[in-house]
């Protein structure tokens, strides 16, 4: 359910710091364009190597232009660490692609290795991103260990391997490899049953995995010595996924019926020499599906963001996300169209528009004096000192 935005402060210096504080984004498309175009050109000239430095410049721009309670965030990531993480991801991708040219067994083994490595990569990526993020000079951190990462994600990796194995068996063992060979009815039923079971199992697992991922990410984050917590339940994720699916299926079915009727009418006209009618149907259906993608994408993005942030707390301080579907859909749709029309040159303005809307619809509700909390947190961290970085700190995110 969409809530009306509550009155919050955009200028915390003029109000008590116990009042709700709205996030703000102060960047501009024209300003970010200069960073974006230089990043793009240098990345092309260096065959992608500069992309790690480009990511740092991009994140620093967006962090430093995101404010709450009168102060902005900052990013301190090392491009070399990001480059190392991408090298690891690149090696894994090359190994996986090479295995596909050997045999299915080799591909399955490569996939199993990736499943075993992925929890470690996720944990280190989250750790890197938070450790090198700060607010008012105070660093964030990520406290989950490898054991927690593996216990959270490895079971889903085994499910993925099971799905891949069953799918391969269904295609190789139940369906004919020779196009001229007739299809056995019993084998076809087994194949259809397996595919249906795999699809249902996949649909049931993904929302739960999404909830576990966000609980792992938000529930193990710290700001100074204050932990974040995450309380959104898996049932809420299932509800959003189910509603998104219903919207998509219902709208796609309606578009299909209209397209079929229009195609039938167009066929009658085409037989009389008016083949342009068929193209007219296509020009109507394509924008309809584009609009459907925008609606479902905006609905899913807004609902998930609201669920995640409304379920996140920093100590006793809570967050409120107020994203609405229609404004987000308008931003996403117009961004997509303008990026296409300008052959990609509008991308910096698109990124800034989306960042501004997301930031300005996120509110921090302090449980008490925010200044007192920040002063206390800074004092505690100063007394304890920063932990030593280890050699495996890197970011695999793109």
C-alpha positions, 0 to 999 in steps of 0.5 A: 500500500502506498503511503502519503509522504509524511512531513520531513525535514530537508534543512535539519539545521533549522529543526530539532534533530529528533525530527524525520530527516529526508535524504537529498540528492544534489547532483545534476545531469550536466555535471555528471555527464563530464565524469561519465564521458571521460570514464567512457572514453578512458575505459574504451581506450584502455580496453576496459582496465580503466573501468575500475577507476571509472567505478570509483569516480562514479560512486564518489560522485553519487555518494558525495551528492547524497545527503541526510541531516545536512551531511553527505556520504563518501566513498573511499574504495581502491580501484586496484581492489576493484580491478582484482575482484573483476579479474577473479570474476573474469577468470571464473567466467572464462573457465565456465565458457571454456568448459562448455566446449568440452562436455556437459560434465565439465560445464557442470563441474565448473558450475559447481565450483562457481557455486562453492565460491559465490558465497565467499565472493558475495561476502567480500563484495558486501564487506568491501562496499561498506568498509569503504563507505562513510558518513561524517567521516565514520565508516560503515562495516560488514560483520558477517563471516564466511561460515554465515555466508555459506550457511545462507547461500550454499543450499540455494546453490545446491538447488541450482545444481539440481535444477541444471542436472534435472533439466539436462537429463530431461532434454537428453534422456526424454526428448529425441535428438534426431529431428525426424524421430517421433516423440514418445507420448510418455516421454513427452509427458515426463518432460513436460512434468519435469519442466513444470516442476522445475519452473514451479520450484524456481518460482518458489525459491527465488523470493526466499533467496531474495529475502535471505540475500537482503537479510544477510546484506542489511542485517550484518551491516554496521555504522561505527559500533551500531548494528543495522537490523532487518525485519522484512519477512519472506512472506512479504517478498512472496506477496510482491513477486506474486502480484508482479507475476499476476500483473504481468500475466494478466496484462500480457494475456490482454495484450495478446487477445487484442493483438490476435483480434487486430491481427485477424482484422489486419489479415482480412484487410491485407488480403484486400491489398492493405498489408500495411495493416499488419505492420500497424498491429505490430507498431501498436503491440510493441509499445504495449509490451514496452509499457508493460515492462515499465509498469511491472518493473516500476511496481516491483522496484518500488515495492521491493525498495519500500519493503527492504528499507521499511524493514531496516533499522540502524540501532533504534533509528528506522527508515521509511521508503516512500517510492510510488509506482506511477512516478517511478514508472514515468521516470523509468519509461522516459529515461529509456526512451530518451536514452534510445533517442540520444543513442545513449548520451542521456544516460548520465541524466537518467542516472541522476533523475533516478538517484534523485527520486530514490533519495528524496523518497527515503526518510530517516526517523531518529529514535532520539537526538541524531547529533548525540547518536553521531557524537557517541558513535564517533567517540566509540570508534575513535577509542577502539580504532579501525580493524586491519584490512586483509588481503582478500578485500575486493569488490566484484560488483560492476 
